[in-house]
Amino acid sequence: MTDQEQQKLGKTLWNIANTLRGAMNADDFRDYMLSFLFLRYLSDNYEAAAERELGRDYPELDDEDRRTPLAVWYEQNEGDVDDFEALMRRKTHYVIKPEHLWASIAEMARVGHDDLLSTLKAGFKFIENESFSSTFDGLFSEINLDSEKLGKGYTERNTKLCSIIKEIAKGLVGFSTDNDTLGDAYEYLIGEFAAGSGKKAGEFYTPQQVSSILSQIVALDSQDPALGKKDHIDSVFDFACGSGSLLLNVRNQLGPRGIGKIYGQERNITTYNLARMNMLLHGVKDTEFEIFHGDTLTNDWDMLREANPAKMPRFDAVVANPPFSYRWNPSEALGEDARFKNYGLAPKSAADFAFLLHGFHYLKDEGTMAIILPHGVLFRGGAEERIRTKLLKDGHIDAVIGLPANLFFSTGIPVCILVLKKCKKFDDVLFINATGPDRFKKDKRQNKLEPRHIRDIVETYQFRKEDDRYSRRVEMDEIEEKGFNLNIARYVSIAEAEKEIDLIKTNRRLKGLEEKISAAKAAHNAFLQELGLPELP
């Protein structure tokens, strides 16, 4: 499917969402819409795998037959069902009962079947608890099929769900539904729902344009980015992964086999479920990723709290877009936490450096970390200044990239990308100031970075290029002279120098103009005299 067709599918589904949600909040309707798309993907993938396994035994049905081939096979081979499902768990990693397949659900919606709601409930429960070899417990926990937002009673809710699913099924007709296509449509919808959610969107979505910069940077060779992309990395980690789009962007850079395993963490339960669906919908097997639901700052994940340094997980790439200037309340015990002990605790008013230090702690010595933060981390004093100074003195800050304001749904403030490494080749710090008027596209609703702007940033970082009023490599001596203040404008100003004015030449030109004015007025007055009219003063 072409990019144009993928965008058309995304727009078709978005129009359906806008038409059907009525007075329902966009965030609420998002969960239903995306869950049904997810079920469609799982079903299509499962039916295709079943057809491959059963070969000639896979039933061929007439066009008029509305049953699914698997439903027919199950009826004809009751004694073989358990063995078949065991085989599918090994090969496809999950099982879906025929009555829970999207085609079966869509047919129930088409005819307005009274049991659609109860069948959906049973299907979601089966997928959560029994479908996958590795249990996806609570995957649909935030999708309330008994919500009064769908209707007051069972019948009204059942009717509403029938209309939603029927329209989605109609919208998908004529489009290829392989995992790349549906995955891209899913991402498109996440972005559109994020735009409609405004500030809430910052909790789960990093705009693709910004996500692309981070993912391209961490995919480069960590010691010498000029060598290009790595062939393979063992692991990538996002400790505030939201819907998982940033992790998937890194995967896109390196290819499906370019990453050993994907790790993510998310505190919000709804967004955590969204991330797991997003991974599966993009063809990432359940054995190829691990998303944990828990608090990053208190380090809830047992895997990360391994006390033995030899066994503690370390990641080749760390990417993150944590909540900006998040207020937290660190305990005294956290001051002794291995993540913060050597640097100190971030202030209660802004946990930005706490997030940064968390990710940096789990970065491999030869890895690359890229994190989005508010500009305040570059110049604020107090505890943040002490943390920033130590990171600089230890040679861990590789690059500072300033982005224009109003790129995010959640805030209009300008943000920056910090690139960090534990062992870096260059002694200087690269500053990129991408806030100039020619470095982004200004829009009424939201500013945008076009492909050429993204390419300029990544190539400047990759080859450490210096460009007047855009980028500069700054030695540590100069940074120290400025009190370890990383305010980008101190090192790369986008202001154009005022042109020098030659006062003598300008004065001579003005005198010449005065003489011409006097001569013209004298000539004009001579004509006025002849005509008997009053002269000009």
C-alpha positions in Angstrom: 0.0 0.0 0.0 1.3 3.4 -0.9 1.8 6.3 1.6 -1.2 8.0 0.0 -3.5 5.0 0.5 -2.3 4.6 4.1 -3.1 8.2 4.8 -6.5 7.7 3.1 -7.2 4.7 5.4 -6.2 6.7 8.5 -8.5 9.6 7.4 -11.4 7.3 6.6 -11.2 5.8 10.1 -10.8 9.2 11.7 -13.9 10.4 9.9 -15.8 7.4 11.2 -14.6 8.2 14.7 -15.7 11.8 14.5 -19.1 10.8 13.1 -19.9 8.0 15.6 -18.5 9.3 18.9 -21.3 11.9 19.2 -21.0 13.6 22.6 -18.5 11.1 23.8 -15.1 12.5 24.9 -12.4 11.8 22.3 -10.1 10.1 24.8 -12.9 7.6 25.7 -13.8 6.9 22.1 -10.2 6.4 21.3 -10.0 3.3 23.5 -12.9 1.7 21.7 -11.8 2.6 18.2 -8.2 1.5 18.7 -9.2 -1.7 20.5 -11.4 -2.8 17.6 -8.6 -2.1 15.1 -6.3 -4.2 17.3 -8.8 -7.0 17.3 -9.0 -6.8 13.5 -5.3 -7.1 13.2 -5.0 -10.0 15.6 -7.8 -11.8 13.8 -6.4 -11.3 10.3 -2.9 -12.4 11.4 -4.3 -15.4 13.1 -6.6 -16.5 10.2 -3.7 -16.2 7.8 -1.5 -18.3 10.0 -4.2 -20.9 10.4 -4.7 -21.1 6.7 -1.0 -21.8 6.2 -1.0 -24.5 8.9 -4.2 -26.3 7.7 -3.3 -26.0 4.0 -5.9 -28.0 2.0 -7.9 -28.7 5.1 -8.7 -25.0 5.5 -12.4 -24.7 4.4 -13.4 -22.8 1.3 -16.8 -21.1 1.7 -19.2 -19.7 -0.8 -19.6 -15.9 -1.0 -23.0 -16.1 0.6 -21.7 -18.0 3.6 -21.2 -15.5 6.4 -19.4 -17.9 8.7 -15.6 -17.8 9.1 -13.6 -20.7 7.7 -12.2 -21.4 11.1 -15.7 -21.7 12.6 -16.5 -24.3 10.1 -13.2 -26.2 10.7 -13.8 -26.2 14.5 -17.3 -27.7 13.9 -15.9 -30.4 11.6 -12.9 -31.2 13.7 -13.9 -31.0 17.4 -11.4 -33.7 18.5 -8.5 -31.9 16.9 -9.1 -28.4 18.3 -6.9 -28.7 21.4 -3.9 -29.9 19.3 -4.5 -27.2 16.7 -4.5 -24.5 19.4 -1.4 -25.8 21.0 0.3 -25.7 17.6 -0.9 -22.1 17.0 0.5 -21.0 20.4 3.9 -22.3 19.4 3.8 -20.8 15.9 1.8 -17.6 16.3 2.1 -17.1 20.0 -1.6 -16.7 20.5 -5.1 -18.2 19.9 -8.4 -16.6 19.1 -11.6 -18.6 19.2 -13.7 -18.5 15.9 -16.6 -16.6 17.6 -14.2 -13.9 18.8 -12.6 -13.2 15.4 -13.2 -9.8 13.9 -15.1 -11.3 10.9 -17.5 -13.0 13.3 -17.9 -9.8 15.4 -18.4 -7.7 12.3 -21.1 -10.0 11.0 -22.9 -9.8 14.3 -22.7 -6.0 14.1 -24.0 -6.1 10.5 -27.2 -8.0 11.5 -27.6 -6.1 14.8 -27.2 -9.3 16.8 -28.4 -9.0 20.4 -25.4 -11.0 21.8 -22.7 -8.8 20.3 -21.9 -7.0 23.6 -21.7 -10.2 25.6 -19.6 -11.9 22.8 -17.2 -8.9 22.8 -16.8 -9.1 26.6 -16.0 -12.8 26.4 -13.6 -12.3 23.5 -11.6 -9.5 25.3 -11.5 -11.6 28.5 -10.2 -14.6 26.5 -7.5 -12.6 24.8 -6.3 -11.1 28.1 -6.2 -14.3 30.1 -5.9 -17.2 27.7 -5.0 -16.2 24.2 -1.2 -15.4 24.6 1.5 -17.8 25.8 2.7 -14.8 27.9 -0.4 -13.5 29.6 -1.5 -10.0 28.6 -3.5 -9.5 31.7 -5.6 -6.4 31.8 -5.0 -5.5 28.1 -8.6 -4.3 27.7 -9.1 -3.2 31.4 -9.7 0.4 30.5 -12.4 -0.4 27.9 -15.6 -0.4 29.7 -18.2 -2.1 27.6 -20.8 -1.5 30.3 -20.2 2.3 30.3 -23.3 4.5 30.2 -21.3 6.6 27.6 -22.3 3.8 25.2 -25.9 3.8 26.4 -28.1 3.5 29.5 -28.9 -0.2 29.3 -27.6 -3.4 27.6 -29.8 -3.0 24.5 -28.8 0.6 23.9 -25.1 -0.2 24.4 -25.3 -3.2 22.2 -27.0 -1.1 19.4 -24.3 1.6 19.7 -21.5 -1.0 19.5 -23.2 -2.6 16.4 -23.2 0.8 14.6 -19.5 1.5 15.5 -18.2 -1.9 14.5 -20.3 -2.0 11.3 -19.0 1.4 10.1 -15.3 0.4 10.9 -15.8 -2.8 9.0 -17.2 -0.9 6.0 -14.4 1.6 6.2 -11.8 -1.1 6.0 -13.3 -2.7 2.9 -11.0 -2.2 -0.1 -7.9 -1.5 2.0 -5.1 -4.0 2.5 -4.9 -4.9 6.2 -1.4 -6.2 6.7 0.3 -5.3 9.9 2.3 -2.4 8.3 -0.9 -0.8 6.9 -3.1 -1.2 10.0 -0.1 -0.3 12.2 0.3 3.0 10.3 -3.4 3.7 10.4 -3.3 3.0 14.2 -0.4 5.5 14.6 -2.3 8.1 12.4 -5.4 7.7 14.7 -3.3 8.0 17.9 -1.9 11.3 16.5 -5.3 12.6 15.6 -6.8 11.7 18.9 -3.7 13.3 20.6 -4.4 16.5 18.6 -8.0 16.5 19.8 -7.0 15.9 23.4 -4.7 18.9 23.7 -2.7 19.0 26.9 -3.7 15.5 27.8 -1.9 14.2 24.8 1.5 14.8 26.3 0.9 11.8 28.5 1.0 9.3 25.7 2.2 10.7 22.4 5.4 12.2 21.1 4.9 13.9 17.7 6.4 11.8 14.9 8.6 14.6 13.7 10.4 14.9 17.1 10.3 11.1 17.6 12.1 10.7 14.3 15.1 12.9 15.4 15.6 10.9 18.6 15.3 7.5 16.9 17.7 8.4 14.1 20.3 9.7 16.6 20.3 6.6 18.8 20.5 4.3 15.8 23.8 5.9 14.7 27.2 4.4 15.8 27.6 5.7 19.4 31.4 6.3 19.2 31.5 7.8 15.8 28.1 8.7 14.4 29.7 9.6 11.0 30.1 5.8 10.4 26.3 5.6 10.0 23.7 3.4 11.5 24.4 0.4 13.6 23.6 -3.0 12.1 22.0 -4.3 15.3 21.5 -3.4 19.0 20.6 -5.8 21.7 18.1 -3.5 23.5 16.3 -0.2 23.5 14.6 1.3 26.6 12.0 4.1 27.0 11.1 4.6 30.7 8.1 6.9 29.9 7.0 5.1 26.8 3.4 6.4 26.4 1.8 4.7 23.4 5.2 3.2 22.4 5.6 5.2 19.2 9.1 6.4 20.1 10.2 2.8 20.6 8.6 1.7 17.3 10.4 4.6 15.6 13.8 3.2 16.7 12.7 -0.2 15.5 11.8 1.3 12.1 15.3 2.8 11.8 17.0 -0.5 12.4 14.5 -2.9 10.9 12.4 -5.7 12.4 15.6 -7.8 13.2 17.7 -4.8 14.1 16.8 -4.9 17.8 17.1 -7.9 20.2 14.4 -6.7 22.6 12.3 -3.6 23.2 11.7 -2.4 26.8 9.3 0.2 28.0 7.7 1.5 31.1 4.5 3.5 31.6 2.7 4.7 34.7 -0.7 5.4 33.2 -2.7 2.1 32.9 -4.7 3.2 29.8 -1.6 4.3 28.0 0.3 1.1 29.1 -2.4 -1.0 27.5 -2.2 1.2 24.4 1.5 0.6 24.1 1.2 -3.2 24.3 -1.5 -3.1 21.6 0.7 -0.8 19.5 3.6 -3.2 19.7 1.6 -6.2 18.6 -0.2 -4.3 15.9 3.1 -3.4 14.4 4.2 -7.0 14.2 6.4 -7.1 17.3 6.0 -10.5 18.8 5.1 -10.8 22.5 8.6 -12.4 23.1 10.3 -9.4 21.5 9.1 -6.7 23.9 8.4 -6.1 27.5 6.3 -3.2 28.7 6.0 -2.7 32.5 3.3 -0.8 34.3 4.7 1.2 37.2 6.3 4.4 38.5 9.7 5.2 37.0 10.9 7.6 39.7 10.3 5.2 42.5 11.7 2.4 40.3 8.8 -0.1 40.7 10.2 -2.5 38.2 11.9 -5.4 40.0 14.0 -6.1 36.9 15.7 -2.7 37.2 16.3 -3.0 40.9 18.8 -5.8 40.6 21.5 -5.1 43.2 24.3 -7.2 41.5 26.0 -4.8 39.0 26.9 -7.8 36.8 23.2 -8.8 36.5 21.7 -5.3 36.3 20.1 -4.6 32.9 21.9 -2.1 30.6 20.6 -0.9 27.3 22.3 0.0 24.1 19.8 2.9 23.4 17.7 4.9 25.8 15.0 7.3 24.5 12.4 9.3 26.4 9.9 12.1 26.4 9.0 12.3 30.1 6.5 14.7 31.5 8.0 18.2 31.6 8.8 19.7 35.0 6.9 17.1 36.8 6.4 17.8 40.6 7.6 14.9 42.8 8.3 14.3 46.4 11.5 12.3 46.8 12.2 10.6 50.1 15.5 10.8 51.9 16.1 7.1 51.0 16.1 8.1 47.3 19.2 10.2 47.9 21.1 7.0 48.4 19.6 5.3 45.4 22.3 4.2 42.9 20.6 6.3 40.2 21.0 9.6 42.0 23.7 9.0 44.6 26.6 10.5 42.6 24.6 13.5 41.3 22.1 14.5 43.9 18.3 14.6 43.8 16.4 16.8 41.4 14.3 19.5 43.1 10.7 18.8 44.1 9.5 21.5 41.6 10.9 19.7 38.6 11.8 16.0 38.2 13.4 16.5 34.8 16.9 15.6 35.9 15.5 12.7 38.0 14.1 11.2 34.8 17.3 11.9 32.9 19.5 10.2 35.6 17.2 7.2 35.8 17.6 6.5 32.1 21.3 7.4 32.1 22.0 4.9 35.0 20.8 2.0 32.8 22.7 3.1 29.6 25.5 0.8 28.5 29.0 2.3 28.4 29.0 2.2 24.6 25.3 3.3 24.3 23.5 6.5 23.3 20.7 8.3 25.2 18.4 11.0 23.7 15.8 12.7 25.9 13.4 15.5 25.4 13.3 18.1 28.2 12.2 21.7 28.7 14.8 24.4 28.2 14.9 25.1 31.9 17.3 22.2 32.5 19.9 24.0 30.5 20.2 27.0 32.8 18.3 26.6 36.1 20.3 26.9 39.3 20.4 25.1 42.6 20.3 21.3 42.5 19.8 21.2 38.8 23.0 23.3 38.3 25.0 20.9 40.4 23.7 17.9 38.4 24.3 19.6 35.1 27.8 20.6 36.1 28.8 17.1 37.1 27.4 15.6 33.9 29.5 18.1 31.9 32.7 17.7 33.9 32.4 13.9 33.6 32.1 14.3 29.8 28.6 12.8 29.5 26.7 15.5 27.6 27.4 15.0 23.9 25.0 17.4 22.2 22.3 20.0 23.0 19.6 20.5 20.3 17.2 23.4 20.7 13.8 22.9 19.0 11.2 25.6 18.1 8.2 26.3 20.3 4.7 24.9 19.8 5.7 21.5 18.4 3.9 19.5 21.1 0.2 19.0 21.8 0.8 19.2 25.5 2.7 22.5 25.7 3.7 25.5 23.6 7.1 26.0 25.2 10.3 25.4 23.2 12.0 22.2 24.2 15.5 20.7 23.8 17.0 17.3 23.1 20.0 16.2 25.2 22.2 13.5 23.8 24.2 11.7 26.5 26.9 9.1 26.5 29.0 7.4 29.2 32.0 7.1 26.9 32.2 9.6 24.1 34.8 10.3 21.5 34.6 14.1 21.4 35.7 16.4 24.2 33.4 19.3 23.1 29.7 19.7 23.2 27.7 20.2 20.0 25.1 22.9 20.1 22.3 23.0 17.4 19.9 25.9 17.4 16.9 24.8 15.3 14.7 27.7 16.3 15.5 30.0 13.4 12.5 31.0 11.1 14.0 29.0 8.2 14.4 25.9 10.4 10.8 24.9 10.8 7.4 25.5 9.2 5.2 28.0 11.1 1.6 27.0 11.4 -1.4 28.6 13.1 -2.3 25.5 15.0 1.0 23.9 15.6 4.6 24.4 14.2 6.1 21.5 12.3 9.5 20.1 11.4 9.5 19.1 7.7 11.7 16.2 6.5 14.4 18.7 5.3 14.5 20.3 8.8 14.8 16.8 10.5 17.5 15.8 8.0 19.5 19.0 8.8 19.4 18.3 12.5 20.4 14.6 12.2 23.2 15.2 9.6 24.6 18.1 11.7 24.7 15.8 14.7 26.0 12.9 12.7 28.9 14.8 11.1 29.3 17.3 13.9 29.0 20.1 11.4 29.4 23.8 12.3 27.1 26.3 10.5 26.8 30.0 11.3 23.7 30.8 13.4 22.8 27.1 13.5 25.4 24.8 15.0 28.7 25.0 16.8 31.2 22.8 18.7 32.0 24.3 22.0 35.0 23.4 24.2 34.6 22.7 27.9 36.7 25.7 28.8 34.2 28.1 27.3 31.3 26.3 28.9 33.1 26.5 32.3 33.6 30.2 31.8 29.9 30.6 31.4 29.2 28.8 34.7 28.2 25.5 33.0 25.1 27.3 31.7 23.9 25.5 28.5 21.5 28.2 27.3 21.8 27.6 23.6 21.6 31.3 22.6 24.9 31.9 24.6 26.7 29.7 22.1 24.7 29.8 18.9 22.7 33.0 18.3 20.2 33.1 15.5 20.2 36.9 15.5 21.5 38.4 12.3 24.3 41.0 12.7 23.2 44.5 11.9 24.7 45.9 8.7 27.4 48.6 9.3 26.4 52.1 8.1 28.9 54.3 6.4 28.0 57.7 7.9 30.1 59.8 5.6 28.7 58.2 2.5 25.1 58.5 3.9 25.7 62.2 4.8 27.0 62.9 1.3 23.9 61.1 -0.2 21.5 63.1 1.9 23.2 66.4 1.0 22.8 65.6 -2.7 19.1 64.9 -2.2 18.7 68.2 -0.4 20.3 70.0 -3.4 18.0 68.2 -5.9 15.0 69.1 -3.8 16.0 72.8 -3.7 16.6 72.9 -7.5 13.3 71.2 -8.2 11.4 73.7 -5.9 13.0 76.7 -7.6 12.1 75.5 -11.0 8.5 74.8 -9.9 8.2 78.2 -8.3 9.3 79.8 -11.6 6.3 78.1 -13.3 4.0 79.2 -10.6 5.2 82.9 -11.0 4.4 82.8 -14.7 0.9 81.6 -13.9 0.4 84.2 -11.2 0.0 81.5 -8.5 1.5 81.6 -5.0 4.9 80.0 -4.7 5.9 77.1 -2.6 7.3 78.1 0.8 
